Amino acid sequence: MAKLLILVLVVVGLMGPGWSAETGRKAPWRIHTLFSVECQNYFDWQTVGLMHSFRKARQPGPITRLLSCTEEEKKNYRGMGLAPTLEVPSMSRHPRTGDWYPAINKPAGVVHWLKHSKDADNVDWVVILDADMIIRGPIIPWELGAEKGKPVAAYYGYLIGCDNALAKLHTKHPELCDKVGGLLAMHIDDLRALAPLWLSKTEEVREDRAHWSTNLTGDIYGKGWISEMYGYSFGAAEVGLQHKVNDNLMIYPGYIPREGVEPILLHYGLPFSVGNWSFSKLDHHEDDIVYDCGRLFPEPPFPREVHLMESDPNKRRALFLSIECIHTLNEGLLLQHKANGCSKPTWSKYLSFLRSKTFAELTRPKLLTPATIQTEKESIQAVPKQFIAEPGRQYPKIHTIFSTECITYFDWQTVGLVHSFHLSGQPGNITRLLSCSDEDLKQYTGHDLAPTHYVPSMSKHPLTGDWYPAINKPAAVLHWLNHANIDAEFIVILDADMILRGPITPWEFNAERGRPVSTPYEYLIGCDNELAKLHTRHPDACDKVGGVIIMHIDDLRNFALLWLHKTEEVRADKAHYAKNITGDIYESGWISEMYGYSFGAAELKLRHIITREILIYPGYIPEPGVKYRVFHYGLEFRVGNWSFDKANYRDVEMVNRCWAKFPDPPDPSTLDHTNEDILQRDLLSIECIKTLNEALRLHHEKRNCLDPSTLSTSRPNTEKEIAMSRKFGSFDEINAVRSNHLPNNNSHGLSKPAVIDRMFSSFRFWLVALWAFAGFGFLAVMFVVFSSRKKRTRGKNYRNKRRSSHT
């Protein structure tokens, strides 16, 4: 018995350290996770996603949904069983002021939980999340660096009221105001001190309508929608909480994570896309998908498809985070449908993937990295200036469009623009407005290059016979507005010869209804002379703009027809084509469409916000510190002896010829670093052409062009040879520029293919040789067979003759 007791003590002693560490997370450091919702289908599917990820990530401790509902709403509510729930009286309609502000339910729900839940008396640390989040790994407050009096929170940089008069009006300690939100991890004692002030400060800021303006709050709508966020920051300042601000723990799908950072929280509050697939939670505001057996959100691309979309490892990580988010939501829906008693769904490739080892590996719980838990505030200051989206805000939907024609010149531009669109994080969808004649459309092969709206060509005007392809742009926009089902609030209009480097959003550049945003086209001098007086009743409202346009859909609907009519009008006014009137150096009326835009907008008195921070031409010296969102490679540009001019590739087949690409620019390491302006100019130029070439490379991979290292470098010249090259996978590993477009400067030229004897290098030669060899072999075998048969016949006859003679 004594020996048995000693053995038990030894075993317990060996287990002790590990057992203590494990129980140490559960007690005495007890964690409770909270999130706030309302009685709506919109929050039900978010609840399913968050709850599923909570279990999948193995988040310690219990979780409680703070469900704010009116008694009337509860009568028809179906989602009581979706999560452990504390019912909270709804404050969406304020009981005192009658103000409709559902966001106030969050602090009100926390206050109610602290007062009425027994769980609040049995916890040390509280993690507060939003419903539209996916947990990727355990959120352990003390591992994140949280301390009593020093909570950990995500960075909300747009809360500019912490730095101005707003904080001085609403807290006695404006210097303690932290711009934080989204993820909150704090000690229960801090939450007890903060919660009542969080609620009262929210009411206070909400009622302070005099200070709702954008310049004070950062709220572009000036509607006080982010009052609850300021209520938190001002309340925390009042009680002296100093946050450890962390900008790495949480990421929005579509954003690119910092190198070495493993986010443990996905916040899908903004639209995001992967390839041609996209998702916006606002599209599912009334969606009862939780209760619709077998229905899931549209499936995103599979991982192997994502691998082909992006070669940059960090950008590829961003795409994988996006698909992980929606896959996790869909997996949660499948399990919820099963819990609802739905029948087993029909097998599909996607359902098989959700049960695969690949998916399990993709969504396994993520562990914190040293870079992820960095919380020093100075690290926030080091973040490059960029727009940081407001969590919880309902952002307007965006649609990006561009106009092209059925010619190869626009096809390679389309490949470049669409590729850059997916890299840039631009919200919403993109549509190519493709203007073609019926005859052109029959021959056209580039239908799959982009999501496309087909438009009758107006290159040759149906009434005047004037040949002016540029008119297709306003004509196509008008056709799209009249024939497409458009649900976006803002439209971004680009040209095909552009490369996106970052998102172009109305909320960042302050576009509003009646106030579009565009980039300066200063050569449109006709806005300042008699041309404007001839073609618009409001010449004083003529803005010299173009290139990139951000416009509200209502303005575009009112404006598009005028854009087309004014283009026709200016184009027909040949008497005023002169350079001193239009600024057109060719005096050919080629920029009539640009004036059509400016004069049409002037007619409606649409005054533009003109910004120089969106677009740059490669070859131009950039302004220091400006993060340009668009390259417009409409002009020739150079880096040393190398140069690029899109006009040289007007008739060159870049898209359908395997591995065609543009001449490689110089290596950045070879550039002169003595002049910083010139260096930055050249680096941008190199980036532009590299993006184009990368887009072409991925396009050729998608077409299943064979590995260039395994094939002949001979160039097919005839249509028959081209067809044969496609069949057997021959390719063009050099630049696909025809000889009549080669500039004299050797730096423009193409590396010449190695001269190889086609007779012995051609695949067709060996194929023919093989056929010939097989033919000769067959004839040889048949010759041997017939020869032996003839000998046997002769031998038999000889023996018969001998028998006859003996007889």
C-alpha positions in Angstrom: 0.0 0.0 0.0 2.9 2.3 0.9 4.5 1.6 -2.4 1.3 2.3 -4.3 1.0 5.7 -2.5 4.6 6.6 -3.3 3.9 5.7 -7.0 0.8 7.9 -7.1 2.8 10.8 -5.6 5.6 10.3 -8.2 3.1 10.3 -11.0 1.3 13.4 -9.7 4.7 15.1 -9.3 5.7 14.3 -12.9 2.3 15.6 -14.1 2.4 18.6 -11.9 4.0 21.4 -14.0 2.1 20.6 -17.2 -1.2 20.2 -15.3 -0.7 23.5 -13.6 0.1 25.3 -16.8 -3.0 23.9 -18.4 -5.3 24.7 -15.5 -3.7 28.1 -15.2 -5.5 29.2 -18.3 -8.8 28.1 -17.0 -8.5 29.1 -13.3 -7.7 31.4 -11.7 -7.4 33.3 -15.1 -10.9 32.7 -16.3 -11.9 34.1 -19.7 -15.3 35.0 -21.1 -16.1 36.1 -24.6 -18.9 38.5 -25.5 -20.5 39.7 -28.7 -23.6 41.8 -29.3 -26.4 41.3 -31.9 -30.0 42.0 -32.6 -33.0 39.7 -33.6 -32.4 39.7 -37.3 -31.4 37.2 -40.0 -28.5 39.4 -40.7 -27.0 38.8 -37.3 -28.0 35.1 -37.2 -25.7 34.0 -40.0 -22.9 36.1 -38.5 -23.6 34.4 -35.2 -23.3 30.9 -36.8 -19.9 31.9 -38.3 -18.5 33.4 -35.1 -19.7 30.5 -33.0 -18.3 27.9 -35.3 -14.9 29.7 -35.5 -15.0 30.0 -31.6 -15.1 26.2 -31.3 -12.7 25.6 -34.2 -10.1 28.0 -32.7 -10.5 26.4 -29.3 -11.0 29.7 -27.6 -10.9 29.1 -23.8 -13.8 29.8 -21.6 -17.5 30.3 -22.3 -19.0 32.7 -24.9 -22.3 34.8 -24.5 -24.3 36.4 -27.2 -25.9 39.6 -26.0 -29.2 39.6 -27.9 -31.0 42.9 -28.0 -34.6 42.5 -29.1 -38.0 44.1 -28.5 -40.8 42.0 -27.2 -42.5 42.2 -30.6 -39.3 41.0 -32.4 -39.0 38.0 -30.0 -42.4 36.7 -30.9 -41.2 35.7 -34.4 -37.5 35.2 -33.8 -36.2 31.8 -34.8 -32.5 31.9 -33.6 -32.6 31.5 -29.8 -30.7 28.3 -30.0 -27.8 29.6 -32.1 -25.5 30.5 -29.2 -25.5 30.8 -25.4 -27.6 33.9 -25.0 -28.4 36.7 -22.6 -31.5 38.5 -23.6 -31.1 42.3 -23.4 -33.8 44.9 -23.7 -33.4 46.7 -27.0 -32.2 50.3 -27.0 -32.2 50.7 -30.8 -35.0 53.2 -30.2 -33.7 55.3 -27.3 -36.3 55.1 -24.5 -35.7 58.8 -23.6 -34.9 60.6 -26.8 -36.5 58.4 -29.3 -33.3 58.4 -31.4 -32.9 55.4 -33.7 -29.3 54.2 -33.1 -28.9 50.3 -32.9 -25.2 50.6 -32.3 -25.9 51.7 -28.7 -27.0 48.1 -27.9 -23.4 47.1 -27.6 -22.5 49.1 -24.5 -26.0 48.7 -23.2 -25.7 44.9 -23.6 -22.4 44.8 -21.7 -23.8 46.9 -18.8 -26.8 44.5 -18.7 -24.5 41.4 -18.6 -22.4 42.8 -15.8 -25.6 43.5 -13.7 -27.7 40.4 -14.5 -25.4 37.5 -15.5 -23.8 35.2 -12.9 -21.0 34.6 -15.4 -19.8 38.1 -14.7 -19.1 37.2 -11.2 -17.0 34.2 -12.2 -14.5 35.7 -14.6 -11.1 37.5 -14.6 -10.7 38.5 -18.3 -13.3 39.5 -20.9 -12.8 39.4 -24.7 -15.3 41.6 -26.6 -15.8 40.9 -30.3 -18.2 42.0 -33.1 -20.5 39.4 -34.7 -18.9 39.8 -38.2 -15.7 38.2 -37.1 -14.0 34.8 -37.6 -11.6 33.6 -34.8 -8.5 31.9 -36.2 -6.7 31.2 -33.0 -7.1 31.4 -29.2 -7.3 35.0 -27.9 -5.6 34.8 -24.5 -5.5 38.4 -23.0 -2.4 37.9 -20.9 -0.5 36.3 -23.8 -1.4 39.4 -25.8 0.2 41.5 -23.1 -3.0 42.7 -21.4 -2.7 43.9 -17.8 -5.1 45.3 -15.3 -5.5 49.0 -16.2 -3.9 48.3 -19.6 -6.3 46.5 -22.0 -5.3 45.3 -25.4 -7.3 46.6 -28.4 -7.1 46.8 -32.2 -6.2 50.1 -33.8 -9.0 52.3 -35.3 -6.9 55.1 -36.8 -9.9 57.0 -38.3 -11.1 58.1 -34.8 -9.6 61.6 -35.4 -11.8 63.0 -32.6 -9.2 61.8 -30.1 -6.8 64.4 -31.4 -9.1 67.5 -31.7 -11.8 69.5 -29.9 -14.2 66.5 -29.8 -12.1 64.8 -27.1 -11.7 68.0 -25.1 -15.5 68.4 -25.1 -16.3 64.8 -24.0 -13.5 63.8 -21.6 -11.5 65.4 -18.9 -8.5 63.4 -20.0 -8.2 63.9 -23.8 -4.5 63.0 -23.7 -5.6 59.5 -22.7 -8.0 59.0 -25.6 -6.9 56.0 -27.6 -8.1 55.3 -31.2 -9.1 51.7 -30.7 -12.0 49.2 -31.1 -13.0 45.9 -32.8 -11.1 43.5 -30.5 -11.1 44.4 -26.8 -9.4 42.2 -24.2 -9.5 43.6 -20.6 -9.7 42.7 -17.0 -13.2 42.4 -15.5 -12.5 45.1 -13.0 -11.6 47.5 -15.8 -14.8 46.6 -17.6 -16.9 47.2 -14.5 -15.4 50.7 -14.2 -15.7 51.4 -17.9 -19.1 50.0 -19.0 -21.4 52.6 -17.5 -19.3 55.4 -18.9 -19.1 53.6 -22.3 -22.9 53.8 -22.4 -23.3 57.3 -21.1 -20.5 58.8 -23.3 -22.1 57.1 -26.3 -25.4 58.9 -25.5 -23.5 62.1 -25.0 -21.6 62.0 -28.3 -24.8 60.8 -30.2 -26.7 63.8 -28.9 -23.9 66.3 -29.8 -25.1 66.8 -33.3 -23.3 70.1 -33.6 -20.0 68.1 -33.7 -20.9 65.3 -36.1 -19.0 66.9 -39.0 -16.5 64.9 -40.9 -13.5 67.1 -40.0 -14.2 66.5 -36.2 -15.3 62.8 -36.2 -13.8 61.3 -39.3 -17.3 60.0 -40.2 -17.7 60.8 -43.9 -21.4 60.9 -43.6 -21.5 63.2 -40.7 -24.4 61.2 -39.2 -23.0 60.3 -35.8 -22.9 56.6 -36.7 -19.6 56.0 -34.9 -20.8 57.6 -31.6 -20.5 54.3 -29.9 -16.9 54.0 -30.8 -16.1 57.4 -29.4 -18.2 56.5 -26.4 -15.8 53.7 -25.7 -12.6 55.8 -26.3 -13.9 58.7 -24.2 -15.2 56.4 -21.4 -11.9 54.6 -21.2 -10.0 57.9 -21.0 -12.3 59.0 -18.2 -11.4 56.0 -16.1 -7.7 56.2 -17.0 -7.3 53.1 -19.1 -4.2 53.1 -21.2 -4.5 50.6 -24.1 -1.8 48.4 -25.6 -2.7 49.1 -29.2 -2.1 46.3 -31.6 -2.6 46.6 -35.3 -1.6 43.0 -36.1 -4.2 40.8 -34.3 -7.1 41.7 -36.6 -7.3 42.0 -40.4 -10.0 42.7 -42.9 -10.2 40.1 -45.6 -8.8 41.7 -48.8 -6.0 43.5 -46.8 -2.4 42.3 -47.1 -0.9 41.1 -43.8 2.4 42.4 -42.7 5.3 40.0 -43.2 5.7 37.7 -40.2 2.3 38.5 -38.8 -0.3 35.8 -38.3 -3.7 37.5 -37.6 -5.9 35.6 -35.2 -9.1 37.5 -36.1 -10.8 38.2 -39.5 -13.2 41.1 -39.5 -15.3 40.9 -42.7 -17.0 44.3 -42.3 -15.9 45.4 -45.8 -16.4 43.9 -49.2 -13.6 41.8 -50.5 -12.8 39.8 -53.6 -10.7 36.9 -54.9 -10.4 36.8 -58.7 -13.9 37.3 -60.1 -15.5 36.2 -56.9 -16.5 38.7 -54.3 -18.4 38.9 -51.0 -20.1 41.8 -49.1 -22.0 41.2 -45.9 -24.4 44.0 -46.9 -25.6 41.9 -49.8 -27.1 39.5 -47.2 -28.8 41.9 -44.9 -32.2 40.1 -45.0 -30.7 36.7 -45.8 -32.3 33.8 -44.0 -29.6 31.4 -45.1 -29.3 29.9 -41.6 -32.8 28.5 -42.0 -32.6 27.6 -45.7 -31.5 24.0 -45.8 -28.5 23.3 -48.1 -27.9 26.9 -49.2 -24.4 28.3 -48.6 -22.7 31.6 -49.6 -21.3 31.5 -53.1 -18.2 29.3 -53.1 -14.9 31.2 -53.5 -12.0 29.8 -55.7 -10.2 26.7 -54.5 -6.7 27.0 -53.1 -5.1 25.6 -56.2 -6.8 28.3 -58.2 -5.6 31.0 -55.8 -2.0 29.7 -56.2 -2.3 30.6 -59.9 -3.7 34.1 -59.3 -0.7 35.5 -57.4 3.0 34.9 -57.3 3.9 37.3 -54.5 3.8 35.2 -51.2 2.4 37.9 -49.0 -0.3 38.9 -51.5 -1.2 35.3 -51.9 -1.5 35.0 -48.1 -4.1 37.8 -48.3 -6.1 35.8 -50.9 -6.0 32.7 -48.7 -7.2 34.7 -45.7 -10.2 35.8 -47.8 -11.2 32.3 -48.9 -10.6 31.0 -45.4 -13.1 33.5 -44.0 -15.9 32.4 -46.4 -15.1 28.7 -46.2 -15.4 28.9 -42.4 -18.7 30.7 -42.6 -20.0 28.0 -45.0 -18.7 25.1 -42.9 -20.6 26.7 -39.9 -23.7 26.9 -42.0 -23.5 23.2 -43.0 -23.2 22.2 -39.4 -26.1 24.5 -38.4 -28.3 23.1 -41.1 -27.6 19.6 -39.8 -28.5 20.8 -36.2 -31.7 22.2 -37.7 -32.7 18.8 -38.9 -32.0 19.4 -42.6 -31.5 16.3 -44.7 -28.0 15.5 -45.9 -27.0 17.8 -48.7 -26.3 16.5 -52.2 -22.6 15.7 -52.8 -20.6 18.4 -54.6 -17.0 19.1 -55.2 -17.2 22.0 -52.8 -18.7 20.0 -50.0 -16.0 17.4 -50.5 -13.4 20.1 -50.2 -14.9 21.4 -46.9 -14.4 17.9 -45.5 -10.9 17.5 -46.9 -7.5 17.5 -45.2 -6.6 20.6 -47.3 -9.3 22.6 -45.7 -8.6 21.2 -42.3 -5.0 22.4 -42.7 -6.0 25.8 -44.0 -8.2 26.4 -41.0 -6.3 24.8 -38.2 -6.0 27.1 -35.1 -3.3 29.7 -35.5 -0.7 30.5 -32.9 0.6 34.0 -32.1 3.9 35.0 -33.6 6.3 37.6 -32.1 5.3 40.1 -34.8 1.6 39.6 -34.1 1.8 40.5 -30.4 3.8 43.7 -30.9 1.8 46.3 -29.1 4.1 49.3 -28.8 2.3 52.5 -29.9 5.3 53.6 -31.8 4.8 50.6 -34.1 1.5 52.2 -35.1 3.3 55.4 -36.1 5.5 53.4 -38.4 2.5 52.1 -40.4 2.5 53.7 -43.9 -0.3 56.2 -44.3 -3.3 54.5 -45.7 -7.0 54.6 -45.2 -8.1 52.3 -42.4 -11.7 51.2 -42.8 -14.2 51.8 -40.0 -15.4 48.6 -38.4 -19.1 48.4 -38.1 -19.7 51.0 -40.7 -22.0 50.4 -43.6 -19.9 51.4 -46.6 -21.5 52.1 -50.0 -21.1 49.4 -52.6 -18.6 50.2 -55.4 -18.5 49.0 -59.0 -15.5 49.6 -61.3 -15.9 49.8 -65.1 -13.7 50.4 -68.1 -14.3 50.6 -71.8 -12.5 48.6 -74.6 -13.0 47.3 -78.1 -12.7 43.9 -79.8 -9.0 44.3 -80.8 -5.8 42.7 -79.4 -4.5 46.2 -78.4 -7.2 46.3 -75.7 -6.9 42.7 -74.8 -3.5 42.9 -73.3 -4.4 46.1 -71.5 -7.5 44.3 -70.1 -5.3 41.4 -68.8 -3.1 44.0 -67.0 -5.9 46.0 -65.5 -7.9 43.0 -64.3 -4.8 41.4 -62.7 -4.0 44.7 -60.9 -7.6 45.1 -59.8 -7.4 41.8 -57.9 -4.1 42.7 -56.3 -5.2 46.2 -55.3 -7.9 45.4 -52.8 -10.4 47.5 -54.7 -13.8 46.7 -53.2 -16.7 45.5 -55.3 -16.8 44.1 -58.8 -15.2 45.1 -62.1 -16.9 45.1 -65.6 -15.4 45.6 -69.0 -17.6 47.5 -71.4 -16.8 45.8 -74.7 -17.8 47.7 -77.8 -17.9 45.5 -80.9 -19.5 45.4 -84.3 -21.4 42.1 -85.1 -18.7 41.2 -87.5 -15.9 41.8 -85.0 -17.7 39.8 -82.4 -17.8 36.7 -84.6 -14.0 36.7 -84.8 -13.3 37.8 -81.3 -11.7 35.3 -78.9 -11.1 37.3 -75.7 -14.5 36.8 -74.1 -13.1 35.3 -70.9 -10.5 38.0 -70.1 -12.8 39.9 -67.8 -16.5 40.1 -66.6 -18.0 41.8 -69.7 -21.0 43.8 -70.7 -21.3 43.8 -74.5 -22.1 47.1 -76.3 -22.9 47.9 -80.0 -19.9 49.7 -81.5 -20.2 53.4 -82.2 -16.6 53.7 -83.7 -18.3 54.6 -86.9 -21.1 57.0 -86.0 -24.4 55.5 -87.2 -25.7 58.9 -88.4 -22.6 60.9 -89.5 -20.3 58.0 -90.5 -17.5 59.7 -88.6 -14.8 57.3 -87.4 -14.2 58.1 -83.8 -13.7 55.1 -81.5 -13.3 57.2 -78.4 -17.0 57.9 -78.4 -17.5 54.3 -77.4 -16.7 55.2 -73.8 -19.7 57.4 -73.0 -21.9 55.3 -75.3 -20.9 52.2 -73.4 -21.5 53.7 -70.0 -24.9 54.8 -71.1 -25.7 51.3 -72.5 -24.5 49.7 -69.3 -26.7 51.9 -67.2 -29.7 51.1 -69.3 -29.2 47.4 -69.6 -27.4 46.1 -66.6 -28.7 45.3 -63.1 -26.6 47.7 -61.0 -26.7 47.6 -57.2 -23.7 49.8 -56.5 -23.9 53.3 -55.0 -20.7 54.6 -56.4 -19.1 53.9 -59.8 -15.3 54.1 -60.4 -14.5 54.7 -64.1 -11.0 53.8 -65.4 -9.3 53.6 -68.7 -8.0 50.2 -70.0 -4.3 51.4 -70.1 -4.2 51.7 -66.3 -2.7 49.6 -63.5 -4.3 49.7 -60.1 -1.9 49.9 -57.1 -4.4 50.3 -54.3 -8.1 50.8 -53.6 -9.9 53.9 -55.0 -12.9 54.4 -52.6 -15.4 57.2 -52.4 -15.1 57.4 -48.6 -11.3 57.9 -48.7 -11.4 60.7 -51.3 -14.7 62.2 -50.0 -16.9 61.6 -53.1 -20.6 62.4 -52.5 -23.8 62.6 -54.4 -23.4 65.8 -56.4 -19.6 65.9 -55.8 -17.6 63.4 -57.9 -13.9 63.0 -57.6 -11.4 63.0 -60.5 -7.8 63.6 -61.5 -6.5 66.7 -63.2 -6.2 66.9 -67.0 -4.8 70.4 -67.2 -4.3 70.4 -71.0 -8.1 70.8 -71.4 -7.7 74.5 -72.0 -11.0 74.7 -73.7 -12.6 75.0 -70.2 -11.0 78.5 -70.0 -11.9 79.9 -73.4 -14.7 80.3 -75.9 -15.0 76.5 -76.4 -16.7 76.2 -73.0 -18.9 79.2 -73.8 -20.0 77.5 -77.0 -20.8 74.1 -75.6 -22.1 74.7 -72.1 -24.4 77.1 -70.4 -22.2 77.0 -67.3 -18.6 77.5 -68.5 -17.6 78.6 -65.0 -18.4 75.0 -63.8 -16.1 73.3 -66.4 -13.5 71.2 -64.6 -10.3 70.1 -66.4 -10.5 66.5 -65.3 -10.5 62.9 -66.6 -8.7 59.6 -66.3 -10.1 58.3 -63.0 -13.6 59.2 -62.0 -15.5 58.4 -58.8 -19.2 59.3 -59.2 -22.4 58.5 -57.4 -24.7 56.3 -59.4 -27.5 58.9 -59.4 -25.2 61.5 -60.8 -24.0 59.1 -63.5 -27.5 58.3 -64.5 -28.3 62.0 -64.9 -25.0 62.7 -66.6 -24.3 59.9 -69.0 -26.6 61.0 -71.9 -25.1 64.5 -71.7 -21.6 63.1 -71.8 -22.5 61.3 -75.1 -24.3 64.2 -76.6 -21.6 66.7 -75.7 -19.0 64.4 -77.2 -20.9 64.3 -80.5 -21.3 68.1 -80.4 -17.7 68.9 -79.8 -16.6 66.2 -82.3 -18.8 67.8 -85.0 -17.4 71.3 -84.2 -14.5 71.0 -86.6 -14.2 74.8 -86.7 -12.8 74.8 -83.2 -10.3 71.9 -83.4 -7.3 74.3 -83.3 -4.6 73.6 -80.7 -4.9 77.1 -79.2 -8.6 76.4 -78.4 -8.6 72.7 -77.5 -5.0 71.9 -76.5 -4.9 69.0 -78.9 -1.5 69.1 -80.5 -2.8 67.1 -83.5 -5.8 69.4 -84.0 -7.9 66.4 -85.0 -10.6 66.5 -82.4 -9.3 63.3 -80.8 -10.0 64.6 -77.3 -13.6 65.5 -78.0 -14.8 62.8 -75.6 -12.8 64.4 -72.8 -14.4 67.7 -73.5 -17.8 65.9 -73.8 -17.3 64.7 -70.2 -16.3 68.2 -68.8 -19.0 70.1 -70.7 -21.7 67.5 -69.8 -20.7 67.7 -66.1 -20.8 71.5 -66.3 -24.3 71.4 -67.7 -25.4 69.7 -64.4 -23.0 71.9 -62.3 -21.3 68.8 -61.1 -18.2 70.3 -59.5 -15.3 67.8 -59.0 -13.0 67.3 -56.1 -9.7 67.3 -58.0 -6.9 65.2 -56.5 -3.4 64.6 -57.6 -2.9 61.7 -55.2 -4.7 59.0 -57.3 -3.0 58.9 -60.6 0.6 59.1 -61.9 2.0 58.6 -65.4 5.1 56.3 -65.4 8.0 58.5 -66.2 6.8 61.4 -64.1 8.5 62.3 -60.8 6.3 61.4 -57.9 5.4 63.7 -55.0 7.2 62.6 -51.9 5.0 60.6 -49.5 2.1 60.2 -52.0 0.8 56.6 -52.4 -0.5 56.7 -55.9 -3.4 54.3 -56.7 -3.1 54.2 -60.5 -0.5 54.0 -63.2 -1.7 55.5 -66.4 0.8 54.3 -69.1 -0.7 56.3 -71.9 2.6 58.0 -72.7 6.0 56.7 -73.6 8.3 56.3 -70.6 12.0 55.4 -70.2 14.4 54.0 -67.6 17.9 54.6 -68.9 18.2 53.2 -72.4 15.1 51.0 -72.0 11.7 52.4 -72.9 8.1 51.5 -73.3 5.3 52.9 -75.5 2.0 51.2 -75.7 1.5 52.5 -79.2 4.2 50.0 -80.4 2.0 47.1 -79.5 -1.2 48.2 -81.2 -1.4 45.2 -83.5 0.8 42.8 -81.6 -0.6 39.5 -80.4 0.3 39.5 -76.7 -2.6 37.5 -75.3 -3.0 34.5 -77.6 0.7 33.8 -78.2 2.1 31.7 -75.5 4.6 33.4 -73.2 4.6 36.7 -75.1 5.7 39.6 -72.9 7.1 43.1 -73.0 10.8 43.8 -72.9 12.1 43.4 -69.3 13.0 46.7 -67.7 16.4 47.3 -66.0 17.0 45.6 -62.7 16.3 48.1 -59.8 19.8 47.3 -58.4 21.4 48.9 -61.5 19.7 52.3 -61.0 21.5 55.4 -60.1 20.8 56.2 -56.4 22.4 59.7 -56.3 19.1 61.5 -57.2 16.2 60.4 -55.1 13.5 61.9 -57.3 14.9 60.2 -60.4 15.2 56.9 -58.5 11.6 56.9 -57.3 10.4 57.8 -60.8 12.3 54.9 -62.3 11.2 52.4 -59.6 7.6 53.3 -60.4 8.1 52.8 -64.1 9.7 49.4 -63.5 6.8 48.4 -61.2 4.3 49.3 -63.9 5.9 47.1 -66.6 6.6 44.3 -64.2 2.9 44.2 -63.2 1.9 44.0 -66.9 4.4 41.2 -67.6 3.3 39.3 -64.5 -0.3 39.6 -65.6 0.6 38.2 -69.0 2.6 35.3 -67.4 -0.4 34.3 -65.2 -2.7 34.6 -68.2 -0.5 32.2 -70.2 -0.4 29.8 -67.3 -4.1 29.9 -67.2 -4.3 29.0 -70.9 -2.2 25.9 -70.1 0.7 27.0 -72.2 3.4 24.4 -71.9 6.6 24.9 -69.9 8.8 27.2 -72.0 11.9 25.3 -71.0 10.7 22.1 -72.7 9.8 23.5 -76.0 11.4 24.8 -79.2 12.0 28.5 -79.5 11.1 28.6 -83.2 8.5 31.2 -84.0 5.4 30.2 -85.9 4.7 32.7 -88.7 1.7 31.5 -90.7 -1.8 30.9 -89.4 -1.2 27.2 -90.0 2.0 27.2 -87.9 0.3 29.2 -85.2 -2.5 26.7 -85.0 0.1 23.9 -84.9 2.0 25.7 -82.2 -1.1 25.9 -80.1 -1.9 22.2 -80.6 1.6 21.0 -79.7 2.4 23.8 -77.2 5.1 25.8 -79.0 5.6 29.2 -77.6 7.2 32.6 -78.0 9.6 33.2 -75.1 10.6 36.6 -76.4 8.7 39.8 -76.9 5.9 39.5 -79.4 6.6 42.7 -81.4 6.5 42.7 -85.1 9.6 43.8 -87.0 7.9 46.9 -88.4 7.4 48.1 -84.8 10.9 47.7 -83.6 12.5 51.0 -82.7 16.0 51.9 -83.8 17.3 52.0 -80.3 18.7 48.6 -79.4 17.4 48.9 -75.8 13.9 48.7 -77.2 14.7 45.6 -79.1 14.0 42.0 -78.5 16.4 39.3 -77.5 16.8 37.2 -80.7 15.9 33.6 -80.5 18.7 31.1 -80.8 19.2 29.9 -84.4 18.4 26.2 -84.4 18.1 23.9 -87.3 14.3 23.6 -87.6 14.6 20.3 -89.5 16.0 18.5 -86.4 14.5 20.7 -83.6 10.9 20.7 -84.9 8.6 18.4 -83.1 6.7 17.8 -86.4 9.9 16.5 -88.0 10.3 13.9 -85.3 6.7 13.0 -85.6 7.0 12.5 -89.3 10.2 10.5 -88.8 8.4 8.3 -86.3 5.6 7.6 -88.7 8.1 6.8 -91.5 10.1 4.4 -89.3 6.9 2.7 -88.2 5.9 2.3 -91.9 9.2 0.8 -92.9 9.1 -1.5 -89.9 5.7 -2.8 -90.9 6.8 -3.4 -94.5 9.9 -5.2 -93.3 7.8 -7.5 -91.1 5.3 -8.2 -93.8 8.2 -9.0 -96.2 9.6 -11.5 -93.8 6.2 -13.2 -93.3 5.4 -13.5 -96.9 8.9 -14.8 -97.7 8.7 -17.6 -95.1 5.3 -18.6 -96.3 6.5 -18.8 -99.9 9.4 -21.0 -98.8 7.1 -23.3 -97.0 4.8 -23.6 -100.1 7.8 -24.4 -102.3 9.0 -27.1 -99.9 5.6 -28.8 -99.8 5.4 -28.9 -103.6 8.9 -30.4 -103.8 8.0 -33.2 -101.4 4.8 -34.0 -103.3 6.8 -34.3 -106.5 9.2 -36.7 -104.9 6.4 -38.9 -103.7 4.9 -39.0 -107.2 8.2 -40.1 -108.7 8.6 -42.9 -106.1 5.2 -44.1 -106.9 
